[in-house]
Amino acid sequence: MDGDDNVGGCVVPRRPVGRRRPLNFRFEIRVLDGPEGEALARQQAAVIRDVLVWIAEQRRAADAGPDTGHTTAAEPPPEHDA
C-alpha cells in the first residue's frame, strides 16, 4: 500500500507530517491475588513500559525528520509471554 509502512507484519499508515492522531488502546482487566497477581503486575508493568518507550521513540523520530538519519519505522515493542 502506497504511503504505508510494514512494521512487524502490521501495516501502519503514515500520517501527514506535523499531524498526530490520538492513540487508541484496548485494555483487558483481570484481578488476581497472591503470587499470580504479583507476577501479572510485573509482566503488565514491563509491557506498558516497552510500549511507552516505543511510542516516545516513534515521536522523536517523526519530529527529527528525514534529513537527520532517523527512520520513522522502528521495530515494534518486544513480545512478552502471556
C-alpha positions in Angstrom: 0.0 0.0 0.0 1.4 3.3 -1.0 2.2 5.6 1.9 2.2 2.9 4.5 4.9 1.2 6.5 5.1 -2.5 7.3 6.2 -2.8 10.9 6.4 -6.2 12.5 4.0 -7.7 10.0 1.4 -5.0 10.6 0.6 -2.3 8.1 1.0 1.1 9.8 -0.4 4.0 7.8 1.9 7.0 7.6 0.5 10.2 9.0 0.9 13.6 7.4 3.9 15.5 8.7 3.0 17.7 11.7 -0.3 15.9 12.5 -0.7 13.4 15.2 -3.6 11.0 15.6 -4.9 10.2 19.0 -3.7 6.9 20.4 -6.3 4.2 21.0 -5.9 1.5 23.5 -7.9 -1.5 24.5 -7.5 -3.0 28.0 -8.4 -6.3 29.4 -8.8 -6.2 33.2 -8.1 -9.3 35.3 -7.9 -9.3 39.1 -5.6 -11.9 40.7 -4.4 -12.1 44.3 -1.2 -13.6 45.7 1.9 -14.7 43.7 -0.1 -15.0 40.5 -1.3 -11.4 40.9 2.2 -10.1 41.6 3.6 -11.9 38.6 0.9 -10.5 36.4 1.5 -7.0 37.7 5.3 -7.3 36.9 4.5 -8.5 33.4 2.0 -5.7 32.8 4.4 -3.1 34.0 7.1 -4.4 31.7 4.7 -4.4 28.7 3.4 -0.9 29.4 6.9 0.5 29.8 8.0 -1.1 26.5 5.0 0.4 24.7 5.6 3.9 26.1 9.3 3.8 25.2 8.4 2.7 21.7 5.8 5.5 21.3 8.4 8.0 22.5 10.9 6.8 20.0 8.4 7.0 17.2 7.6 10.6 18.1 11.2 11.6 18.4 12.0 10.0 15.0 9.0 11.7 13.4 9.9 15.1 15.0 13.5 14.7 13.8 12.5 14.5 10.2 14.0 12.5 7.3 17.2 14.6 7.0 18.7 13.5 10.3 19.3 9.9 9.5 16.5 8.7 11.8 13.9 6.3 10.3 10.2 6.7 11.1 9.6 2.9 11.1 11.1 1.4 14.2 10.7 -2.2 15.5 7.5 -2.6 17.4 7.7 -3.2 21.2 9.1 -6.6 22.2 6.7 -9.5 22.6 6.0 -10.7 26.1 4.8 -14.1 27.2 1.2 -14.2 28.2 
